[in-house]
Protein backbone atom coordinates (compact mmCIF):
# COMPACT_ATOMS: atom_id res chain seq x y z
CA UNK A 1 0.00 0.00 0.00
CA UNK A 2 2.79 2.39 0.96
CA UNK A 3 4.67 1.65 -2.28
CA UNK A 4 1.73 2.43 -4.52
CA UNK A 5 0.70 5.65 -2.81
CA UNK A 6 3.36 7.79 -4.53
CA UNK A 7 2.46 6.23 -7.87
CA UNK A 8 -1.17 7.04 -7.36
CA UNK A 9 -0.24 10.61 -6.47
CA UNK A 10 1.72 10.97 -9.69
CA UNK A 11 -1.18 9.56 -11.68
CA UNK A 12 -3.56 12.00 -10.06
CA UNK A 13 -1.21 14.91 -10.81
CA UNK A 14 -0.81 13.76 -14.40
CA UNK A 15 -4.56 13.38 -14.81
CA UNK A 16 -5.17 16.90 -13.50
CA UNK A 17 -2.34 18.49 -15.47
CA UNK A 18 -3.13 16.86 -18.83
CA UNK A 19 -6.10 19.11 -19.76
CA UNK A 20 -4.02 22.24 -19.02
CA UNK A 21 -1.14 20.88 -21.09
CA UNK A 22 -3.40 20.09 -24.04
CA UNK A 23 -5.08 23.49 -23.86
CA UNK A 24 -1.66 25.20 -23.84
CA UNK A 25 -0.54 23.08 -26.78
CA UNK A 26 -3.67 24.03 -28.73
CA UNK A 27 -3.05 27.71 -28.05
CA UNK A 28 0.56 27.37 -29.25
CA UNK A 29 -0.64 25.73 -32.46
CA UNK A 30 -2.84 28.78 -33.06
CA UNK A 31 -0.10 31.25 -32.19
CA UNK A 32 2.79 29.69 -34.14
CA UNK A 33 1.34 30.43 -37.60
CA UNK A 34 1.19 34.11 -36.63
CA UNK A 35 4.89 34.13 -35.79
CA UNK A 36 5.59 32.33 -39.06
CA UNK A 37 3.44 34.70 -41.11
CA UNK A 38 4.79 36.58 -44.09
CA UNK A 39 3.36 39.04 -46.58
CA UNK A 40 2.19 36.29 -48.91
CA UNK A 41 0.15 34.71 -46.10
CA UNK A 42 -1.29 38.12 -45.29
CA UNK A 43 -2.34 38.52 -48.91
CA UNK A 44 -3.89 35.05 -48.80
CA UNK A 45 -5.91 36.06 -45.74
CA UNK A 46 -7.22 39.04 -47.73
CA UNK A 47 -8.05 36.75 -50.65
CA UNK A 48 -9.95 34.36 -48.36
CA UNK A 49 -11.80 37.29 -46.80
CA UNK A 50 -12.84 38.41 -50.28
CA UNK A 51 -14.27 34.95 -50.99
CA UNK A 52 -16.21 35.03 -47.71
CA UNK A 53 -17.55 38.49 -48.47
CA UNK A 54 -18.62 37.59 -51.99
CA UNK A 55 -20.26 34.44 -50.70
CA UNK A 56 -22.49 36.33 -48.29
CA UNK A 57 -23.30 39.02 -50.87
CA UNK A 58 -24.15 36.51 -53.60
CA UNK A 59 -26.34 34.43 -51.28
CA UNK A 60 -27.89 37.51 -49.64
CA UNK A 61 -27.35 35.83 -46.28
CA UNK A 62 -26.90 39.28 -44.79
CA UNK A 63 -29.48 41.96 -45.43
CA UNK A 64 -28.19 44.40 -48.10
CA UNK A 65 -29.95 47.16 -46.19
CA UNK A 66 -28.05 46.35 -43.00
CA UNK A 67 -24.76 46.15 -44.84
CA UNK A 68 -25.43 49.53 -46.39
CA UNK A 69 -25.92 50.98 -42.89
CA UNK A 70 -22.68 49.56 -41.46
CA UNK A 71 -19.79 51.97 -40.83
CA UNK A 72 -17.18 49.20 -40.96
CA UNK A 73 -16.95 45.50 -41.77
CA UNK A 74 -14.58 43.01 -40.13
CA UNK A 75 -14.12 39.73 -42.05
CA UNK A 76 -12.46 36.81 -40.26
CA UNK A 77 -11.95 33.80 -42.52
CA UNK A 78 -11.16 30.40 -41.02
CA UNK A 79 -11.24 31.18 -37.28
CA UNK A 80 -9.99 28.04 -35.53
CA UNK A 81 -11.68 26.46 -32.54
CA UNK A 82 -9.95 24.52 -29.77
CA UNK A 83 -11.08 23.18 -26.45
CA UNK A 84 -9.97 20.70 -23.82
CA UNK A 85 -12.34 21.62 -21.04
CA UNK A 86 -11.57 25.29 -21.76
CA UNK A 87 -12.91 26.48 -25.11
CA UNK A 88 -11.35 29.18 -27.23
CA UNK A 89 -10.73 30.47 -30.72
CA UNK A 90 -8.16 32.32 -32.76
CA UNK A 91 -7.87 33.92 -36.18
CA UNK A 92 -7.37 37.13 -38.09
CA UNK A 93 -8.75 39.15 -40.97
CA UNK A 94 -9.28 42.62 -42.44
CA UNK A 95 -11.30 45.57 -41.15
CA UNK A 96 -12.56 48.05 -43.74
CA UNK A 97 -14.44 51.28 -43.03
CA UNK A 98 -16.20 53.89 -45.12
CA UNK A 99 -14.42 57.17 -45.62
CA UNK A 100 -15.73 60.57 -44.56
CA UNK A 101 -16.78 61.97 -41.21
CA UNK A 102 -20.24 60.47 -41.60
CA UNK A 103 -19.02 57.11 -42.95
CA UNK A 104 -20.78 57.57 -46.29
CA UNK A 105 -17.81 57.59 -48.64
CA UNK A 106 -15.86 54.89 -50.46
CA UNK A 107 -14.43 51.94 -48.58
CA UNK A 108 -10.95 52.17 -47.06
CA UNK A 109 -7.88 50.02 -47.46
CA UNK A 110 -8.02 46.98 -45.15
CA UNK A 111 -6.35 46.94 -41.71
CA UNK A 112 -5.53 43.51 -40.35
CA UNK A 113 -7.04 42.43 -37.03
CA UNK A 114 -6.76 39.35 -34.82
CA UNK A 115 -9.51 37.70 -32.80
CA UNK A 116 -9.37 35.39 -29.82
CA UNK A 117 -11.46 34.35 -26.86
CA UNK A 118 -14.58 32.40 -26.11
CA UNK A 119 -15.78 29.60 -28.38
CA UNK A 120 -19.35 30.92 -28.27
CA UNK A 121 -20.55 31.24 -31.84
CA UNK A 122 -18.24 28.55 -33.16
CA UNK A 123 -20.97 26.12 -32.17
CA UNK A 124 -22.62 26.69 -35.55
CA UNK A 125 -20.53 23.70 -36.57
CA UNK A 126 -17.04 22.66 -37.54
CA UNK A 127 -13.64 23.56 -36.13
CA UNK A 128 -13.11 26.37 -38.62
CA UNK A 129 -15.64 29.16 -39.03
CA UNK A 130 -15.81 32.29 -41.18
CA UNK A 131 -17.10 35.38 -39.41
CA UNK A 132 -18.44 38.69 -40.70
CA UNK A 133 -18.94 41.50 -38.19
CA UNK A 134 -20.87 44.65 -39.04
CA UNK A 135 -19.87 47.69 -36.94
CA UNK A 136 -23.01 49.78 -36.82
CA UNK A 137 -21.98 53.09 -35.22
CA UNK A 138 -19.05 55.46 -34.81
CA UNK A 139 -18.77 54.76 -31.07
CA UNK A 140 -17.85 51.12 -31.59
CA UNK A 141 -15.63 52.01 -34.55
CA UNK A 142 -13.57 54.29 -32.30
CA UNK A 143 -13.45 51.57 -29.64
CA UNK A 144 -12.16 48.95 -32.07
CA UNK A 145 -9.63 51.32 -33.64
CA UNK A 146 -8.21 52.36 -30.29
CA UNK A 147 -7.11 48.90 -29.18
CA UNK A 148 -8.29 45.58 -27.80
CA UNK A 149 -12.07 45.33 -27.65
CA UNK A 150 -13.96 42.64 -25.75
CA UNK A 151 -17.36 42.03 -27.22
CA UNK A 152 -20.13 42.00 -24.69
CA UNK A 153 -18.06 44.16 -22.32
CA UNK A 154 -16.52 47.02 -24.28
CA UNK A 155 -19.09 46.80 -27.07
CA UNK A 156 -22.50 45.17 -27.33
CA UNK A 157 -22.66 42.35 -29.85
CA UNK A 158 -25.64 40.39 -31.11
CA UNK A 159 -26.35 37.70 -33.66
CA UNK A 160 -27.14 39.39 -36.95
CA UNK A 161 -30.66 39.00 -38.32
CA UNK A 162 -31.31 37.21 -41.59
CA UNK A 163 -31.71 38.82 -44.98
CA UNK A 164 -35.50 39.02 -44.66
CA UNK A 165 -35.56 40.51 -41.17
CA UNK A 166 -37.75 43.58 -40.89
CA UNK A 167 -35.52 45.22 -38.29
CA UNK A 168 -32.18 44.72 -36.60
CA UNK A 169 -30.94 44.74 -33.04
CA UNK A 170 -29.58 48.07 -31.86
CA UNK A 171 -26.33 46.36 -30.77
CA UNK A 172 -23.02 47.99 -31.65
CA UNK A 173 -21.87 44.93 -33.62
CA UNK A 174 -23.92 42.42 -35.60
CA UNK A 175 -22.16 39.08 -36.05
CA UNK A 176 -22.53 36.33 -38.63
CA UNK A 177 -20.75 33.01 -38.93
CA UNK A 178 -20.39 30.44 -41.69
CA UNK A 179 -19.55 26.83 -41.06
CA UNK A 180 -20.01 24.05 -43.62
CA UNK A 181 -21.12 26.58 -46.21
CA UNK A 182 -24.06 27.98 -44.24
CA UNK A 183 -24.22 31.56 -42.91
CA UNK A 184 -26.13 32.20 -39.70
CA UNK A 185 -26.40 34.92 -37.09
CA UNK A 186 -24.20 33.97 -34.12
CA UNK A 187 -23.10 35.50 -30.85
CA UNK A 188 -19.43 36.25 -30.20
CA UNK A 189 -19.79 37.46 -26.64
CA UNK A 190 -16.48 37.26 -24.78
CA UNK A 191 -14.28 37.29 -27.89
CA UNK A 192 -11.68 40.05 -28.25
CA UNK A 193 -10.48 41.82 -31.38
CA UNK A 194 -7.36 43.95 -31.71
CA UNK A 195 -5.16 45.37 -34.49
CA UNK A 196 -2.53 43.03 -35.95
CA UNK A 197 0.25 45.60 -36.19
CA UNK A 198 2.83 43.13 -37.51
CA UNK A 199 0.63 42.14 -40.44
CA UNK A 200 -0.16 45.78 -41.20
CA UNK A 201 3.56 46.57 -41.29
CA UNK A 202 4.18 43.70 -43.70
CA UNK A 203 1.32 44.72 -45.99
CA UNK A 204 2.13 48.42 -46.17
CA UNK A 205 5.89 48.26 -45.51
CA UNK A 206 5.76 51.01 -42.92
CA UNK A 207 4.42 51.58 -39.43
CA UNK A 208 0.73 52.46 -39.56
CA UNK A 209 -2.00 52.31 -36.96
CA UNK A 210 -5.36 50.79 -37.82
CA UNK A 211 -6.77 54.34 -37.72
CA UNK A 212 -4.13 55.52 -40.22
CA UNK A 213 -5.23 52.80 -42.62
CA UNK A 214 -9.02 52.91 -42.44
CA UNK A 215 -9.58 56.58 -41.65
CA UNK A 216 -6.69 58.12 -43.57
CA UNK A 217 -6.87 59.20 -47.19
CA UNK A 218 -3.39 58.36 -48.47
CA UNK A 219 -3.11 54.61 -47.78
CA UNK A 220 -3.45 52.46 -50.87
CA UNK A 221 -4.48 48.80 -50.59
CA UNK A 222 -2.23 45.98 -51.77
CA UNK A 223 -3.11 43.60 -54.62
CA UNK A 224 -5.64 41.39 -52.81
CA UNK A 225 -6.79 44.36 -50.77
CA UNK A 226 -7.74 46.22 -53.96
CA UNK A 227 -10.04 43.36 -54.97
CA UNK A 228 -11.70 43.38 -51.55
CA UNK A 229 -12.27 47.14 -51.65
CA UNK A 230 -13.64 46.90 -55.20
CA UNK A 231 -16.25 44.33 -54.16
CA UNK A 232 -17.50 46.50 -51.31
CA UNK A 233 -17.56 49.65 -53.43
CA UNK A 234 -19.53 47.89 -56.17
CA UNK A 235 -22.03 46.00 -54.02
CA UNK A 236 -22.35 47.76 -50.68
CA UNK A 237 -22.90 51.46 -51.25
CA UNK A 238 -24.14 53.58 -48.35
CA UNK A 239 -27.84 54.16 -48.62
CA UNK A 240 -28.42 51.39 -51.19
CA UNK A 241 -31.15 48.81 -50.76
ABEGO torsion letter per residue (X at the ends): XAAAAAAAAAAAAAAAAAAAAAAAAAAAAAAAAAAABBAAAAAAAAAAAAAAAAAAAAAGABBAAAAAABABBBBBBGBBBBEBGBBBBBEBEBBBBBBEAAGABBBBBBBBBBBBEBABGAAAEEABBBBBBBBABAAAAAAAAAEBBBBGAABBBBBBBBAABABBBABABBBBBBBGGBBBBBBABGBBBBBBAAAAAAAAGBBBBAAAAAABAABBBBAAAAAAAAAAAAABBBGBX
